[in-house]
């Protein structure tokens, strides 16, 4: 009986570990996607600031502005530019 209980405990532990990994995989995917979008947003802002620096108009790059530009894309950069103007 001791071996049977050990095997059941081992199986239960494996199941709990699998369940935890499944539950945590969804939030990690969301965090990863936000991180990738923030990097893309920062690149778009760098390009905008490069060409905007020629005419004297730049948008400060911060984590918030990078996320806005990354999530919303070009409309996000336009929104940030409008916020910077006003």
SULBELSUL-V8775 format. One record per pair of residues at least 12 apart in sequence whose C-alpha atoms are under 8 Angstrom apart, sorted by the first residue. I is the first residue (numbers start at 1). J is the second residue. D is the distance in Angstrom with one decimal. If there is no record, write none. Layout:
I&J&D / I&J&D
//
This chain:
34&67&7.2 / 34&70&7.8 / 34&71&7.5 / 36&70&7.9 / 37&66&7.9 / 37&67&6.5 / 37&69&7.9 / 37&70&4.2 / 37&71&5.9 / 38&63&7.3 / 38&66&4.9 / 38&67&4.4 / 38&68&7.7 / 38&69&7.2 / 38&70&4.8 / 38&71&7.4 / 39&66&6.9 / 39&70&7.1 / 40&66&7.7 / 40&69&7.8 / 40&70&5.5 / 41&65&7.8 / 41&66&4.6 / 41&67&6.2 / 41&68&7.2 / 41&69&4.4 / 41&70&3.8 / 41&71&7.5 / 41&73&6.9 / 42&61&6.8 / 42&65&7.8 / 42&66&4.8 / 42&67&7.9 / 42&69&7.3 / 42&70&7.3 / 44&69&7.3 / 44&77&7.9 / 45&59&7.2 / 45&61&6.9 / 45&66&7.3 / 45&69&7.3 / 45&77&7.1 / 46&61&7.9 / 59&80&7.2 / 59&81&6.6 / 59&84&6.8 / 65&80&7.1 / 68&80&8.0
//
